[in-house]
Amino acid sequence: MTLIKRWALSLVRFFYSLKDEDLQWQLANQEQLLKLKHERVLAEKALEIDLKNKSVQLAHEISLLETKHGAELEMLKTQCKQDIKDYKQYLSSLDQLKQSIQLSYAHLPIAVAYTIHHHAKQLLNKMWEADNLETKLHFEMQLLQFMTTVHEDARLNLEQTSEQKLPQNTLNLIESLTLNDHESR
């Protein structure tokens, strides 16, 4: 039994020596351990403060973006409403143009007035659907030229006494624009 007792005693001494060494190491390095713990706490606090600051800054930037995008959306809605209003006014103007043609050329079949009106509407739609400003302006000028020609033809017809006259300049312009349109495709 003494062998077991010695062995157990050795084991207990070994265990206490390990604890003693650990205690000695901790005592020797206590200042450094406290310093490391303190630095870790300070680093965690600094990180927490930095995260809070970044969170506040991010919230501010998000708020600015929301405000900016909200304003842009409102402007876009207003612009779209105005565009719709303008488009309706264009259509109303084209309807007046059709009535003017029908009054000026009462002897012509109604299909001629509708064809002229339809061509003007096509020009309006091309202008409205254009992707870039240059194309939009091109079709706008064509529409302006077309409507001016139609009004000029109507005015000239009303000044003349013959009722058999056709809106020849308008028809020529439709033909010219149609040919140009087919050639550009």
C-alpha distance (Angstrom), angle and dihedral (degrees) to the residues before:
residue distance angle dihedral
M1 . . .
T2 3.66 . .
L3 3.76 88.9 .
I4 3.77 91.1 57.4
K5 3.76 90.5 42.9
R6 3.78 91.2 51.5
W7 3.74 91.4 45.7
A8 3.84 91.4 49.5
L9 3.78 90.6 45.5
S10 3.80 90.1 50.6
L11 3.73 90.0 49.4
V12 3.82 91.6 50.4
R13 3.81 91.2 47.9
F14 3.78 90.2 48.3
F15 3.80 90.2 50.2
Y16 3.82 91.9 48.5
S17 3.78 91.3 46.2
L18 3.79 89.5 54.2
K19 3.79 90.5 49.2
D20 3.78 90.0 46.2
E21 3.81 91.5 51.0
D22 3.79 89.8 48.2
L23 3.78 90.5 49.4
Q24 3.80 91.3 48.0
W25 3.80 90.3 49.2
Q26 3.80 91.7 49.1
L27 3.80 91.2 48.1
A28 3.77 91.3 48.3
N29 3.80 92.2 47.6
Q30 3.80 98.8 32.9
E31 3.79 93.8 109.5
Q32 3.78 91.6 49.1
L33 3.84 92.0 46.3
L34 3.80 91.1 50.1
K35 3.78 89.7 47.6
L36 3.84 91.0 50.8
K37 3.82 91.9 47.4
H38 3.80 89.9 48.5
E39 3.82 91.8 48.3
R40 3.81 90.5 48.2
V41 3.83 91.0 51.5
L42 3.81 90.2 47.2
A43 3.82 90.9 47.8
E44 3.80 91.1 49.5
K45 3.82 90.6 48.9
A46 3.81 91.0 47.4
L47 3.80 90.2 49.0
E48 3.79 90.5 48.1
I49 3.81 91.4 50.1
D50 3.80 91.0 45.8
L51 3.81 91.0 50.2
K52 3.81 91.1 48.8
N53 3.82 90.7 49.4
K54 3.80 91.8 48.3
S55 3.79 90.0 46.1
V56 3.82 90.9 52.6
Q57 3.80 90.9 45.5
L58 3.81 91.5 48.4
A59 3.81 91.3 48.2
H60 3.82 88.8 51.2
E61 3.81 92.1 49.4
I62 3.81 90.8 47.8
S63 3.80 89.7 50.1
L64 3.81 90.6 50.7
L65 3.80 91.5 48.6
E66 3.81 91.6 48.1
T67 3.79 90.1 50.7
K68 3.80 92.4 46.3
H69 3.79 93.7 46.7
G70 3.79 91.1 44.7
A71 3.79 90.3 54.0
E72 3.80 91.6 45.9
L73 3.80 90.0 49.9
E74 3.80 91.5 50.5
M75 3.80 90.4 48.7
L76 3.80 90.8 48.9
K77 3.82 91.6 48.7
T78 3.80 90.4 49.4
Q79 3.79 90.9 47.3
C80 3.82 91.7 49.0
K81 3.81 91.3 49.3
Q82 3.80 89.3 50.6
D83 3.82 90.6 47.0
I84 3.80 90.3 52.4
K85 3.80 90.3 48.3
D86 3.82 90.3 49.2
Y87 3.81 91.5 47.6
K88 3.81 90.9 51.2
Q89 3.80 89.5 50.1
Y90 3.81 89.8 50.9
L91 3.81 90.2 51.3
S92 3.80 90.6 48.4
S93 3.79 89.1 50.4
L94 3.80 90.4 50.7
D95 3.82 90.1 50.8
Q96 3.81 88.3 52.9
L97 3.79 87.7 49.7
K98 3.81 90.4 53.6
Q99 3.83 90.9 50.1
S100 3.79 90.3 48.0
I101 3.81 90.3 52.9
Q102 3.80 91.3 48.0
L103 3.83 91.3 50.9
S104 3.79 94.7 43.4
Y105 3.79 94.5 45.8
A106 3.79 102.6 32.6
H107 3.83 90.0 152.6
L108 3.83 92.4 60.6
P109 3.79 123.0 88.9
I110 3.81 112.3 -97.0
A111 3.82 88.5 -118.9
V112 3.82 89.4 72.3
A113 3.81 91.4 57.6
Y114 3.79 90.0 45.7
T115 3.80 91.5 49.3
I116 3.81 91.8 51.4
H117 3.81 90.0 45.3
H118 3.81 91.0 47.5
H119 3.81 91.6 51.1
A120 3.81 90.8 50.3
K121 3.83 89.4 50.1
Q122 3.81 90.6 50.6
L123 3.81 90.2 52.8
L124 3.81 89.9 48.1
N125 3.81 91.6 50.7
K126 3.81 92.5 47.3
M127 3.79 89.1 50.6
W128 3.80 91.9 47.3
E129 3.80 95.3 46.9
A130 3.81 96.4 44.6
D131 3.78 112.9 127.7
N132 3.77 99.1 -148.8
L133 3.77 135.1 38.0
E134 3.80 95.5 -115.6
T135 3.81 93.1 56.1
K136 3.81 91.0 42.8
L137 3.81 91.0 53.3
H138 3.81 90.8 46.6
F139 3.80 92.1 56.1
E140 3.80 91.4 41.1
M141 3.81 89.7 56.4
Q142 3.82 90.2 47.5
L143 3.81 90.5 51.1
L144 3.80 91.5 47.2
Q145 3.80 91.4 48.7
F146 3.79 90.7 46.6
M147 3.82 94.8 50.1
T148 3.80 91.7 45.1
T149 3.79 90.2 51.6
V150 3.83 92.1 48.7
H151 3.81 91.9 50.2
E152 3.80 91.7 45.6
D153 3.81 91.1 50.5
A154 3.83 90.3 48.8
R155 3.80 91.7 48.3
L156 3.80 92.4 48.6
N157 3.80 91.3 47.9
L158 3.81 92.1 52.0
E159 3.83 90.4 50.1
Q160 3.80 91.9 52.8
T161 3.79 123.6 72.6
S162 3.80 98.3 -140.4
E163 3.80 114.2 95.6
Q164 3.80 94.3 -166.4
K165 3.79 94.6 73.8
L166 3.82 118.8 118.4
P167 3.81 126.6 -144.1
Q168 3.78 85.8 -105.6
N169 3.81 98.5 166.1
T170 3.81 89.9 51.9
L171 3.79 93.0 48.1
N172 3.82 90.7 47.6
L173 3.80 90.2 50.2
I174 3.82 91.5 50.0
E175 3.79 89.1 51.4
S176 3.80 92.1 46.9
L177 3.80 93.9 47.8
T178 3.79 91.7 45.4
L179 3.81 91.5 51.0
N180 3.80 91.7 47.3
D181 3.80 90.1 48.5
H182 3.82 92.1 52.2
E183 3.81 92.3 46.3
S184 3.80 92.9 51.1
R185 3.81 91.0 55.6
